[in-house]
C-alpha cells in the first residue's frame, strides 16, 4: 500500500509539467517556437545566399548573376532580377530589390525573436524589481511606485515611439543600430503591467506565516524578497513573459511597418511585410509578403498557446 501511495505522490513541479503536457495547443506552440528558432539561428549557416545579396540577370543569356560576381556584372545588358518567381534556386522567389526572400526570412525572424526576448527581459527586470519593492514595503513607497505605474500607463505608446524614432534620426543613429535603441525604450515603457502584477503577489505573500518567521529570524530585506517572496511569484512572471513575447514581436512588426523599426536593407519580418504597401505587389507577388506575414502569425500564436498552457498548468484550482 505504501509503495502504491508513493507512486501517486507528485511534486508541484511535476503536476505543473503534467498539466502543461496535456495541453495539445501548448505543445504545438512549443514545437513551432523550437522550429522557428532552429530555422532563424541555424538556417543562415546553410543558406547559399547572404542577407543583402542582390541578384541580377543577363538579359542576353538569361543567366542569374550575384552582386559579388563583379566581373560578370560588367557585361552589357545586365539588369536587376526584380521579383523573380518561386523556383528551385529561390524557394520563395526574390523581393522587389532582387534579394532572396527565403534567406531574408531567416534573418528577419532572428531580429524579431531577439527583439521580443530583449524587450521582455528589460520589462521583467524593471517591473519585477519595482513591483517587489512596492509589495514588500507598502505605505509611502508603494504609493510612489504605483503613481509612477499610472503615469506610464497614461503615456500613448505609438506617438511616443514615433517621437523617439524622430529623435534618433536627428541624432544620426545608424539604421542598423536603431532596433536596439527601440528595444530599450519599449522595455522601459512596458514595465508597468509587470510591476502591478508582481506587487499584488508580494502583498499576499508578505502576510504569510513563513514571511513573519523570516522577519523574526532577522533576514535582510534583499534575502526576504529574492529568496522567499519572488520564487513564489515565479509562475505568474513566467506566464506574463510568454504572453508578452508574442505581443512584442507583433509590435516590432507594426513599428517597422510604420517606418519606426529596422530600416531597409536590413531584414526584419516587419519591413518584409512592408512591401505590401504597393497594390501591385499585394495582388501579383504573394511570395514577397505572405511568407513573413504567416511567420509572424505562427510565432505570435505559438507564444499565446504556450502562455495559455502555462496559465492553466499553474492554476491552483486545477
N, C-alpha and C positions, 0 to 999 in steps of 0.2 A: 504493500500500500504506500509506504514512504517513498519508494523509488518511483512509483507511478505518479504520486503527487508532485515530486520534484521535477518530473519531466514537464508538468503543466505550468510550473512557475516560470514566468518570463520577466526580465527586467524592463523598466520603462523604455529604454532604448530599443530593445527587441520588439516591444509592442508597437512602437512608432514605425520601425522598419517594416514590420509585418503589414501594418495598415497601408503604408505607402506602396509596398509591392503589390498589394491587391488592387490598387487604383490603376486601371489599364491606361487611362489617358495620361496620368503622371509618368508612367513608364514609357509611353510613346513619346512624350515630351522630352524625357531624359535621353532617349535614343536619338531624337532629332538634334538635340544640342550637342551630343557627343559626335555625331556625324558631321555637323556643321563646323565644330572646332577642328576636326581632322581635315575637313575639306579646305578650311581657310588657313590653317597653320602648316599642314604637311603638303597640301596640294601645290602651292607655288614652287616647292622644291623639285617637283616633277614636271612642271609646265615648261614647254619648249619656248614660250614667249615671255617677254617682260611686261611689267605693268604699263609702261609708257611706250612700248614698241608700236610704231605705226607701219602699216603695210601699204605698199604702192603696187601698181600694176603696169606692166609694159603693154601699152595699147597695141603694139605691133605683134607681139608674140603671145599675149595673154598671160605671161609669166608673172607670178607674185614676187615682189621684192621687199625685203625688210629694210627698215631705215638704217640699219647697221651695215648694210652692203653698199658702201659708198661708191664703189666702182660701178656697180650695176645702175645706180641712181643717175649716173652721168649720161646714160643712153637717152637719145631723143625720143619723145613720146611717152615718158614715164609720168603717170599721174597717181593721185591718192586713190587707194582702193576703198572708196567710200561705201559704207553699208553693204559689205559683202554678205551674201546669203549663208545660211547654215550649210556646212559641208564637212567632209571628213577631216579637213585641215583646221577648220574653225567650227567647233561643235555648236556654238551659238552665234556664228557669224561675227561680223565686226560692227563697231558703232559708227557714228557719223564722221569720226575722225580717223577711221581705219585701224582701230585698236581691237584686239581680240576680246570679245565680251566674256567668254568663259574664264579667261585669266583674270580680267579685271573684277569678276565676281568674287574670286578668291581673295584678292587684295581688299576689295570693298568690304567683304564680310569681316576681314581682320580688323579694319578700322572700326566698324560698327560694334563688334564684340568688345574690343578694347575700350571703346567709349562707354558702353553700358557698364562694364565691370569697374572702370576707374571712377565714374560718377557715383556708382553705388557705394564703393569703398569710402569715398570722400564724405558722402552724406551720412554714412553709418558712423564714421569716426566722430564727426561733429555732433550728430543727433544723439548718439548713444551717450557720449560724454556729458553733454549738457542736460539730457533727459535724466541721466542717473544722478547728477548733482542736484537737480531740481527736486527729484523724488526723495532723495535722501535727506536733504536739509529742510525742505519745505519753507514755510514762512516767507520772509522777505526775499531770500534767494530764489525760491520757487516763483514768486510773483514777478521778479525782474526777468527771469528766463522766459516765463510764459508770455509776458508782454512783448518780448523780443520775438517769440514764435509768432504772435499775432501780427507783428509788423511784417515779417517775412511772408506770411500768408497773404497779406494785402498787396504785395508787390506784383504787378502784372508781368507775367513771365516773358511772353513773346516780345512785347515792346522793349523790355529791359535787355533781352538778348540782342535785339536789333541795335540798341544803343551801344552795347558792348562791342558788337561787330564793327560799328562805325568808328568807335574809339581805336580799335585795333588797326583799322585801315589808316586812320590818321597818324598813329604812332609808327606805321610802317612794319607791322608784324608780318613775317613771311607767310605766304599762303599755306605751306606745309606745317607750320607751327600753330596756325590758328585753331586747329581742332583741339590741341592740348590746353590752350587757354580756356576754350569753351568747356572742357571737362571740369576744370577748376571752378569756373563761375557757376556751372549747373549744379555741381555738388554743394556749393555754398548757398545757392538759392533754394535747395530742395531738402535741407536737413530738418525743417520744422516738423514735418509729419512724423519722422522717426523719433524726434525728441519728445513729442506729445505721447506717443505710444509707450516709449520706454519709461517716461515719467509715471504714467498710470500703473505700469507694472511695479516700479520701485515703491510707489505709495502703498501698495498692498503688501509687498514683500517685507518692508521695514517694520510692519506691525506683527510679524510672525514671532513665535517663541524663540526660534534659533537665532534671530537677529537681536533680540533682547539679551540672549546668552552671549552673543559675540561682543555686544557693547559692555556687558558686565565683565567679560574676560579682558577688557582693555585693548582690544584690537584697534589698529589705526583705521582712520576713515577710508583710506585707499584700499586697505585689505578687506574691510567690510563690503565696500562697493564691488571691487573687482573679483574677490574670492568667493563671496557668499551671495551677493544680490544679482549681479549681472548673469552668472551662469544659469540662474532660474528664469531669466528673461530671454535666453538664447532662442527658444522655439519661436517666439513672436518676431525676433530680429531676423531669423533665417527666412521666415515666411515673407516678411516685408522686403527683404533683399531680393528674393527670387521674383516677386511680383514687380518690383521696381526695375529690375534688369530689362525685362521686355519693354516696359514703358519708356525707358531712357533710349533704347535702341530706336524705338519708333519716333521719339522726339528728335534724335540726331538726324534721322532721315527727313523729318519735317523741316528742321532748321536748314539742312543742306539744300533741300528742295527750294527753300525761300532765299537761298543765296547767302545764308549766315554761316554755314558749316564749312567743311573742307572744300577748297577751291579747285577748279579744273587746272591741270590734268590729273591730279591725284584722285584715286578712286575711293569712293565710299558708296554704300548702297543708295544713299540719298541722292547724290549727284548723278548716279547712273539712271535712277528713275526720272531725274530732272530732264532727261532727253525727251520725255513725252510732252513737253511744253509746246511742241510743234505738232499740229494736227496731222500732217503728212506722215510723220513717224508713228503716231498713235494708231493710224489706220493701216499702214502698209508694212511697218517694221516691228512686229511684236517681239521679235528676238532681241531687240535692243533694250526695251524697258520692262517687259513682262517677267523675265527671269529674276532680276533684282527685286521686283515687287513681290513675287511669290516667295523669294528667300526671306524678305523682311516679314511677311505674313507667317511663314513657318517658324521663324525664330521667336517672334513675339508670342504666338500661340503656344509654342513649346514651353516657354518660361511661365506663361499663365497656367498651363496644365500642371507644371511642377509645383508652382505656388499653391494652387488649389489642393493638390495632393498632399503637400506638407501641412497645409492648414487643417485638413481633415485628419491627417495622421497624428498631429499634436493636440487635437481637440480632446480634452479630458472627458467630455460627455460620451465619447465613443469608446 
